[in-house]
């Protein structure tokens, strides 16, 4: 693992810089070696499509040793064995295709981290210098390994906000071709409406402090992706760049021609060229929303008392046909307490006004205005308004359209958390407004 290259990449991204790379699909390690010599920031070795085997992959990985280039391996699917093997041979991270939910993203990250934070087994391979650097490698790996999900289905659109909350997520890549296919525009790079949806997802991720990537299709598209705010930009694939160069040169001498799927030149093919189905002019009717948008004004939502002195006003939820989501305002009277309880879904809480404390399994946090805490499923938690004279108001978001809770005892010793605490590994995540990434 090239920790220095990873730190350099992260520093560029943190400073709102852009990092450029190459997508490698051909077996010759000279391709990666040339890219590294030219100073690309990253290389992805594609083990999902194409014909690369592990011998080819490790040869590509070796060319990045003692360089400032981060090397990632795109595995074939979300699979612990594939992720472990790619990292064991020395990749700095993995690119995981077809990630559609926050749970899948959490699973991918767990496969890339050693216990206790994850499920990765320790092997005596290149990553650990064949067992000679076990302590050094395992001490650094969890904090440095990169796990990059590819968002490439229309089903992902509704899941992006939940993915933003996943601990360990930082880089997200988009796959426009597969996204278009799932939107009914198979064979197009960006079908009708797809470009707009990808940009909306990108904006959501960037607002959450995440970095987004995509492959450029040509020099004009490269400039466009820079303007759109993508930060991890692929200059192209090795085959794509070779084809573009060859076709330009052949065109200059009047010899350029299209390639057919059969690979038989059109002038000697015995069958007529395939009739291309025209692209869709609009999304299929099956993808039309089944209800119009709605708006709930503050003060106009349904209200219930959830505990003495604690009231909830629903903004989004079952009352307006939302699915797997409830949001609302919770108002604590002075000194009010919400007793300890658990949920069967995750919850995000933000303090809008007042002062409050929040306790999760004995870990006690003091919240300032706009501080946020994210509670995973099944964690015992409670809240208290610390003021004897002023109200405290929270905004909450629950991953359910029919939320419920189970009251339980807080059978944990109380432990005040330091002012700079950001949560607990594998449990709650505390996002402090004053120190949040911007």
Buried (B, 14 or more C-beta within 10 A) or exposed (E): BBBEBBEBBBEBBEEEEBBBBBBBBBBEBEBBBBBBEEEBBBBBBBBBEBEBEEEBBBBBBBBBEEBBBBBBBBBEEBBBEBBBBBBBBBBBBBBBBBBBBBEBBBBBBBBBBBEEBBBBEBBEBBBBEEEEEBEEBBEBBBEBBBBBBBBBBBEBBEBBBBBBBBBBBBBBBBBBBBBBBBBBBBEBBBBBBBBEBBBEBBBBBBEBBBBBBBBBBEEEBBEEBBEBBBBBBBBBBBBBBEEBEEBEEEEEEEEEEEEEEEEEEEEEEEEEEEEEEEEBEEBEEEEEEEEEEEEBEEEEBBEEEEBEBBBBBBBBBBBBEBEEBBBBBBBBBBBBBBBBBBBEBBBBBBBEEBBBBBBBBBBBBBBEBBBBBBBBEEBBBBBBBBBEEBBBBBBBBBBBBEBEBEEEEBEEEEEEBEEEBBBBEEBBBBBBEEEEEE
